[in-house]
């Protein structure tokens, strides 16, 4: 078992070991990408698509764009102070934000039954959530497609490498096979390097949408409670005890 004195010496030797392993020629990222061949072109296009949609959704799913907690608080205070019309006025001033549009859909039906208002709010929320989630699909597709493109490039590169070995110029030259495998595996690494950030951004942005859904539910419930009519509590009727008159038997 390794004692406590061996660990510092092992850590001190690690940089030297890595230096000996990496003593080969150092290549730039551009050289590595070029070794991947033509299959790196669609992988590169996938990376640009993922970057563009991730940036667009990151800007579109910020709290100021969706409707912040401050907006929800302003709508609630307007409902408490001025009633339905005051709350709708605040929603109209923030019509560009999905939160205001969803809450306003319920406020427009305050003269109907609660179940009908709930259905209207659910439908409005469903439309907004679908619109917000629409541009997340390209990130999910990149996560699916980029590794497959990398795998296809690897298989094609292996076919070419073994084809060179089988040819006349490749017999007895293992460096030809090693060079072909090196280029083939580059496409797999490229596909994974694109797919992993794409799926991370997908779930990060999906989490923002789920947080927004929770904000909608809280804001709608608070506004409903503020506008719910509260009349005076009924005074309980006090029952007077019934007095039974005693009647004589002989009367």
C-alpha positions in Angstrom: 0.0 0.0 0.0 1.3 3.5 -0.9 2.4 5.4 2.2 2.0 9.1 2.7 5.6 9.8 1.6 5.1 8.2 -1.9 2.3 10.6 -2.9 4.3 13.8 -3.1 7.1 12.1 -5.1 4.6 10.6 -7.5 3.0 14.0 -8.1 6.5 15.5 -8.7 7.2 12.8 -11.3 4.0 13.2 -13.2 5.0 16.3 -15.3 8.2 14.5 -16.3 6.2 11.4 -17.4 3.8 13.5 -19.4 6.6 15.3 -21.0 8.2 12.1 -22.1 4.8 10.8 -23.5 4.2 14.1 -25.4 7.7 14.2 -26.9 6.2 13.8 -30.4 5.6 16.7 -32.8 3.0 19.2 -31.5 0.3 20.0 -34.1 -2.0 23.0 -34.1 -5.8 22.6 -33.9 -6.1 23.6 -37.5 -3.7 20.7 -38.5 -5.8 18.3 -36.5 -9.0 19.4 -38.1 -7.5 19.2 -41.6 -6.4 15.6 -40.9 -10.1 14.7 -40.4 -10.8 15.2 -44.0 -14.0 16.3 -45.8 -16.2 14.9 -43.1 -15.1 17.7 -40.8 -17.0 20.2 -43.0 -20.5 19.0 -42.0 -19.3 18.7 -38.4 -18.1 22.3 -38.5 -21.5 23.4 -39.9 -23.2 21.6 -37.0 -21.0 23.5 -34.6 -22.0 26.9 -36.2 -25.7 25.9 -36.1 -25.4 25.0 -32.5 -23.6 28.2 -31.6 -26.1 30.4 -33.4 -29.2 28.8 -31.9 -27.7 28.6 -28.4 -26.9 32.3 -28.5 -30.3 33.2 -29.9 -32.2 31.2 -27.2 -29.9 32.4 -24.4 -30.8 36.0 -25.3 -34.5 35.1 -25.8 -34.9 33.2 -22.5 -33.5 35.9 -20.2 -35.8 37.0 -17.4 -36.3 40.5 -18.8 -37.4 39.1 -22.1 -39.8 36.5 -20.6 -41.2 38.6 -17.8 -39.3 38.9 -14.6 -40.5 38.5 -11.0 -40.7 42.3 -10.8 -43.3 42.3 -13.6 -45.3 39.6 -11.8 -45.2 41.7 -8.6 -46.3 44.8 -10.5 -49.3 42.9 -11.9 -50.2 41.6 -8.5 -50.0 45.0 -6.9 -52.1 46.5 -9.6 -54.8 43.8 -9.1 -54.8 44.4 -5.4 -55.1 48.2 -5.7 -57.1 48.8 -8.8 -58.8 45.5 -9.7 -59.0 43.6 -13.0 -58.7 46.7 -15.3 -55.6 48.0 -13.5 -53.9 44.6 -13.8 -54.8 44.4 -17.5 -53.3 47.9 -18.1 -50.0 46.7 -16.7 -50.1 43.6 -18.9 -50.9 45.8 -21.9 -47.8 48.0 -21.2 -45.7 44.8 -21.2 -47.4 43.0 -24.1 -44.1 42.0 -25.6 -43.4 39.6 -22.7 -45.0 36.1 -22.6 -45.7 36.4 -18.9 -47.9 39.4 -19.4 -49.8 37.9 -22.3 -50.5 34.7 -20.4 -51.8 36.5 -17.3 -53.8 38.9 -19.4 -55.6 35.9 -21.1 -56.9 34.9 -17.7 -57.8 38.5 -16.7 -59.9 38.9 -19.8 -62.1 36.0 -18.6 -62.7 37.1 -15.0 -66.4 37.2 -15.6 -66.4 33.4 -16.4 -66.1 30.4 -14.2 -62.8 29.5 -12.6 -62.5 26.3 -14.6 -62.9 28.1 -17.9 -60.3 30.7 -16.9 -57.9 27.9 -16.0 -58.4 26.4 -19.4 -57.8 29.7 -21.2 -54.5 30.3 -19.2 -53.3 26.8 -19.9 -53.9 27.2 -23.6 -52.1 30.5 -23.7 -49.2 29.1 -21.7 -49.0 26.1 -24.0 -48.7 28.4 -27.1 -46.0 30.5 -25.5 -44.0 27.5 -24.3 -44.1 25.9 -27.7 -42.9 29.1 -29.3 -40.0 29.4 -26.7 -39.0 25.7 -27.2 -39.1 25.8 -31.0 -35.5 27.0 -31.5 -34.2 24.5 -29.0 -34.8 21.6 -31.4 -31.7 22.4 -33.6 -29.5 21.9 -30.5 -31.0 18.5 -29.9 -30.6 17.6 -33.6 -26.9 18.6 -33.5 -26.5 16.4 -30.4 -27.9 13.5 -32.4 -26.2 14.1 -35.8 -22.7 15.3 -34.9 -21.5 12.0 -33.3 -23.0 10.0 -36.2 -21.1 12.2 -38.7 -17.9 11.7 -36.6 -18.5 7.9 -36.6 -19.1 7.9 -40.3 -15.9 9.8 -40.9 -14.0 7.3 -38.7 -15.4 4.3 -40.5 -14.6 5.8 -43.9 -11.1 6.7 -42.7 -10.5 3.2 -41.5 -11.7 1.8 -44.9 -9.2 4.1 -46.6 -6.4 3.2 -44.2 -6.9 -0.6 -44.7 -7.3 0.0 -48.4 -3.8 1.7 -48.4 -2.4 -1.2 -46.5 -3.9 -3.7 -48.9 -2.4 -1.8 -51.8 1.0 -2.3 -53.2 2.6 0.7 -51.4 1.3 -0.1 -48.0 2.7 -3.6 -47.4 5.2 -3.7 -44.6 4.6 -0.1 -43.7 2.6 0.1 -40.4 3.0 3.9 -40.3 0.6 4.1 -43.2 -2.1 2.3 -41.1 -1.3 4.4 -38.1 -1.6 7.6 -40.1 -4.9 6.6 -41.5 -6.3 5.6 -38.1 -5.1 8.9 -36.7 -7.0 10.9 -39.3 -10.1 8.7 -39.0 -10.4 9.1 -35.2 -10.2 12.9 -35.6 -13.7 13.0 -36.9 -15.1 11.1 -33.9 -13.4 13.5 -31.6 -14.7 16.4 -33.6 -18.3 15.1 -33.5 -18.2 14.6 -29.8 -16.6 18.0 -29.2 -19.6 19.5 -31.0 -22.3 17.3 -29.5 -21.4 17.6 -25.9 -21.7 21.4 -25.6 -24.9 21.3 -27.7 -26.7 19.0 -25.3 -25.4 20.9 -22.3 -26.8 24.2 -23.7 -30.0 22.4 -24.6 -30.7 21.2 -21.0 -29.5 24.5 -19.6 -32.0 26.5 -21.7 -34.7 23.9 -21.1 -34.3 24.5 -17.4 -34.9 28.2 -18.0 -38.2 27.4 -19.7 -39.2 25.1 -16.7 -38.4 27.9 -14.3 -40.5 30.3 -16.4 -43.4 27.8 -16.2 -43.2 27.8 -12.5 -43.2 31.6 -12.4 -46.4 31.6 -14.6 -48.2 29.3 -12.2 -47.2 31.3 -9.1 -48.1 34.6 -10.7 -51.5 33.4 -12.0 -52.4 31.9 -8.6 -51.5 35.1 -6.8 -53.5 37.3 -9.1 -56.5 34.9 -8.8 -56.3 35.1 -5.0 -56.1 38.9 -5.1 -59.1 39.2 -7.3 -61.3 36.5 -5.7 -64.3 38.1 -4.2 -64.3 38.0 -0.5 -67.6 39.0 1.1 -68.4 39.2 4.8 -68.3 36.0 6.6 -71.8 34.7 7.5 -72.8 35.1 11.1 -73.6 31.7 12.5 -77.2 31.4 13.6 -77.5 30.6 17.3 -80.2 28.1 18.0 -82.3 28.8 21.0 -83.0 25.9 23.2 -86.6 24.6 22.9 -88.5 24.9 26.2 -90.9 22.1 26.8 -94.0 23.0 28.9 -94.8 20.5 31.6 -98.5 19.5 31.4 -100.1 17.7 34.2 -101.6 14.3 33.7 -104.9 15.3 35.2 -105.4 18.6 33.4 
